[in-house]
Amino acid sequence: MRACEHCGVENDDTRVFCGNCGTRLPEGNPAEGAGQSASGPLPTVPASGATAPPLPKVPVKKSRMPSPPPSAQTRSATGFLISSLFWMAVVSATLASVIQMVRAPDNIPPAVGINTAAAQETFTTLKELVASPKPISWTVNSKAINQFLETTIEMKPADSGISGMSASFQRAFVKLHRRNFSLSIDQKFLGANLYFVLEFEPVVAGSGLDARPTGGAIGRMPVHPVLLPVFLRLFEPTIAGLSQPLECIKKAKSVTITPDDATLQWPGTGIQHVIP
């Protein structure tokens, strides 16, 4: 309600002129007190010591802009690190392989020594067994085999022009295992003994025995099966030096191999030699 300033009559807030005397009513409402405004109540100030309510959190949107690409200097440092690690791995693997090559295999038999008479007797026995008219067997131990090899096998290194870089042949020896055997060549190179080992498995062929290479090693470093044909060439001179006794052994019909000895059996020729 608004009172007329001329006659004092109360008029409704919606009126502009006084309903009693027609005088224009003053603008605004005198009844509006402190704490009121035309637009609404004034904000309340919190009392001393009171805590104002926290402001609402405005969500922050993350930027979807792509991260900048690494600089050329960062890429160069990363590439250098990867390359260094790769070559360190290659050098470590090569060094480990060389160490395994120069290490001697386990259970190397001691050298027996050269004995020409014993070697000749062994070869003579082989020829008699092959010529026997009746089936016959023969058991020979690894010591007798290695004595024959040390006496009959002798190879000289090829002249390379640099004596210190030439491999010096020491000896060839056999190790018997269960059902197979290995042939080893001992060569001295730059003062170190290198052992080349070739493993064989005896097989029965149509006309007798044969030996099939099944594996190889240099020291304690195994030779990959793919490289076995190339590795076999290192043993060709040694095998060629045993051509005559090997011809006698190939005519046997069977062989039994243990870690101590080997037993060969010949079928016999069936031909009786008649003394006139």
C-alpha positions in Angstrom: 0.0 0.0 0.0 1.1 3.5 -0.8 -0.2 6.6 1.1 -1.1 9.8 -0.8 1.1 12.7 0.1 -1.8 15.1 -0.4 -4.8 13.6 1.5 -3.1 10.7 3.3 -5.5 8.0 1.9 -3.9 4.6 1.5 -3.9 3.4 -2.1 -3.1 0.0 -3.7 0.4 -0.5 -5.0 -0.9 -0.9 -8.5 -2.4 2.6 -8.6 -0.6 5.6 -10.1 -3.0 8.4 -8.9 -4.8 8.7 -5.5 -8.3 7.4 -5.6 -9.5 10.1 -3.2 -8.0 13.4 -4.5 -6.5 12.4 -7.8 -3.0 13.4 -6.8 -0.1 11.5 -8.5 1.2 9.0 -6.1 5.0 9.0 -5.4 7.1 6.3 -7.0 8.6 3.5 -4.9 7.2 1.9 -1.8 8.0 3.7 1.5 7.3 0.5 3.3 10.3 -1.1 1.8 12.8 -1.3 4.6 16.5 -2.1 5.0 17.4 -5.3 3.5 14.9 -5.0 0.6 15.6 -3.8 -2.9 13.5 -3.6 -6.1 15.2 -6.7 -7.5 14.8 -8.8 -4.3 16.4 -9.3 -0.9 20.0 -8.2 -0.4 22.6 -10.9 0.1 23.1 -11.9 3.7 26.6 -11.3 5.1 27.7 -14.2 7.3 28.4 -13.3 11.0 31.9 -13.1 12.3 33.5 -16.5 12.7 31.0 -18.2 10.4 32.3 -20.1 7.4 31.0 -19.2 4.0 29.6 -22.1 1.9 32.1 -23.5 -0.6 31.9 -22.2 -4.1 30.6 -24.7 -6.7 33.4 -26.5 -8.6 33.5 -25.7 -12.2 34.4 -28.8 -14.3 37.5 -28.3 -16.3 37.5 -29.9 -19.7 40.8 -31.6 -20.8 42.3 -30.4 -23.9 42.0 -32.9 -26.8 44.9 -31.4 -28.7 47.4 -34.1 -29.7 50.7 -34.1 -27.8 53.6 -32.6 -29.8 55.8 -35.2 -31.6 59.2 -35.9 -30.0 62.0 -33.7 -31.1 64.8 -34.8 -33.4 67.2 -34.8 -30.5 65.0 -37.2 -28.4 64.6 -39.6 -31.4 68.4 -39.5 -31.9 69.1 -40.4 -28.2 66.5 -43.2 -28.3 68.0 -44.7 -31.5 71.5 -44.5 -30.1 70.4 -46.3 -26.9 68.6 -49.1 -28.9 71.6 -49.5 -31.2 74.0 -49.6 -28.2 72.0 -52.3 -26.5 71.8 -54.4 -29.7 75.6 -54.3 -30.3 76.2 -55.0 -26.6 74.1 -58.1 -26.9 75.9 -59.2 -30.1 79.3 -58.7 -28.5 78.3 -60.6 -25.4 76.9 -63.5 -27.4 80.1 -63.7 -29.5 82.3 -63.6 -26.5 80.3 -66.3 -24.8 80.5 -68.5 -27.9 84.3 -68.1 -28.1 84.7 -69.0 -24.5 82.6 -72.2 -25.1 84.7 -73.1 -28.1 88.0 -72.9 -26.3 86.7 -75.0 -23.3 87.7 -78.6 -23.4 84.9 -81.2 -23.6 84.2 -83.4 -20.6 86.0 -86.7 -20.0 88.7 -86.4 -22.6 90.6 -89.7 -22.7 94.3 -89.4 -22.0 96.8 -89.9 -24.8 97.8 -93.6 -25.1 101.0 -93.1 -27.0 102.3 -94.4 -30.3 102.8 -98.2 -30.6 103.5 -99.3 -34.1 103.5 -103.0 -33.3 100.1 -102.9 -31.5 98.6 -100.9 -34.3 99.8 -103.4 -36.9 98.4 -106.2 -34.9 95.0 -104.6 -34.7 94.8 -104.1 -38.4 96.0 -107.7 -39.1 93.2 -108.9 -36.8 90.6 -107.0 -38.6 91.6 -108.5 -42.0 91.5 -112.0 -40.5 88.1 -111.4 -39.1 86.7 -110.2 -42.4 88.2 -113.3 -44.2 86.8 -115.8 -41.7 84.6 -118.4 -43.3 82.4 -118.7 -40.2 80.5 -116.0 -38.4 82.8 -114.4 -35.9 82.7 -111.4 -33.4 85.4 -109.2 -31.9 85.3 -106.9 -28.9 87.7 -104.0 -28.8 88.0 -101.3 -26.1 88.4 -97.5 -26.7 92.1 -97.6 -25.5 93.1 -100.0 -28.3 91.1 -97.9 -30.9 92.8 -94.7 -29.8 96.2 -96.3 -29.8 95.6 -97.3 -33.4 94.5 -93.7 -34.2 97.5 -92.1 -32.5 99.9 -94.4 -34.3 98.4 -94.2 -37.8 96.9 -90.7 -38.1 99.4 -87.9 -38.6 98.6 -84.7 -40.4 100.7 -81.6 -41.0 99.1 -78.1 -41.1 99.0 -76.3 -44.4 101.6 -73.6 -44.9 99.8 -70.3 -44.3 102.9 -68.2 -44.4 102.5 -67.3 -40.7 103.6 -70.1 -38.5 101.9 -68.7 -35.4 98.5 -68.7 -37.2 98.8 -72.3 -38.3 96.8 -75.0 -36.5 99.0 -77.9 -35.3 97.4 -81.3 -35.4 97.8 -83.2 -32.0 95.8 -86.4 -32.2 92.5 -88.0 -33.1 90.6 -90.1 -30.6 87.3 -91.9 -30.2 84.9 -91.8 -27.3 82.4 -94.6 -27.0 78.9 -93.9 -25.7 75.8 -96.0 -25.4 74.8 -97.1 -28.9 76.9 -94.3 -30.6 80.4 -92.9 -30.6 82.2 -89.6 -31.3 85.4 -88.9 -33.2 87.4 -85.9 -32.0 90.4 -84.0 -33.4 92.7 -82.1 -31.1 94.5 -79.1 -32.7 96.6 -76.5 -31.1 96.0 -72.9 -32.3 97.7 -69.9 -30.8 98.8 -72.0 -27.9 95.3 -73.3 -27.0 93.9 -76.7 -27.7 90.8 -76.7 -29.8 88.7 -79.9 -29.9 86.5 -80.6 -32.9 84.0 -83.3 -32.1 81.8 -85.2 -34.6 79.1 -87.6 -33.3 78.2 -90.7 -35.3 75.4 -93.3 -35.0 76.0 -96.7 -36.6 73.4 -97.9 -39.0 73.0 -101.2 -40.8 73.2 -100.7 -44.6 72.4 -103.3 -47.3 75.8 -104.8 -47.4 77.1 -104.0 -43.9 77.6 -101.2 -41.4 77.8 -97.5 -42.0 78.0 -94.4 -39.7 75.7 -91.4 -39.9 76.8 -88.1 -38.5 74.3 -86.8 -36.0 75.9 -83.8 -34.4 79.1 -81.8 -33.8 80.7 -79.3 -31.5 83.8 -77.1 -31.2 84.9 -77.5 -27.6 81.6 -77.2 -25.7 79.9 -75.1 -28.4 77.4 -77.2 -30.4 77.4 -76.9 -34.1 74.0 -76.1 -35.7 72.6 -79.1 -37.7 72.4 -76.8 -40.8 76.2 -76.4 -40.6 76.9 -80.1 -40.1 77.7 -80.9 -43.7 80.3 -78.0 -43.8 81.7 -79.1 -40.4 82.1 -82.7 -41.7 84.7 -81.5 -44.2 87.1 -80.8 -41.3 87.1 -84.5 -40.6 87.6 -85.7 -44.2 91.5 -85.9 -44.0 91.2 -88.0 -40.8 88.6 -90.3 -42.1 90.6 -90.7 -45.4 93.6 -91.8 -43.3 91.4 -94.7 -41.9 90.1 -95.9 -45.2 91.6 -99.4 -45.0 90.4 -100.3 -41.5 87.0 -98.7 -42.2 86.5 -101.0 -45.2 86.9 -104.0 -42.9 84.5 -102.5 -40.3 81.9 -101.8 -42.9 81.7 -105.5 -43.8 80.4 -106.4 -40.3 76.7 -107.1 -40.0 76.2 -105.5 -36.6 77.9 -103.6 -33.8 77.1 -103.2 -30.1 78.6 -100.1 -28.4 78.9 -99.4 -24.7 80.9 -96.7 -22.9 83.7 -99.4 -22.4 84.0 -101.2 -25.7 82.5 -102.1 -29.0 81.6 -105.6 -30.3 81.5 -106.2 -34.0 80.1 -109.3 -35.7 81.0 -110.5 -39.2 78.7 -113.0 -41.1 81.6 -115.1 -42.4 82.5 -115.6 -46.0 81.4 -119.3 -46.1 84.6 -120.1 -48.1 86.8 -122.8 -46.6 90.5 -122.4 -47.3 91.9 -125.8 -48.2 95.5 -126.3 -47.5 97.0 -128.4 -50.4 
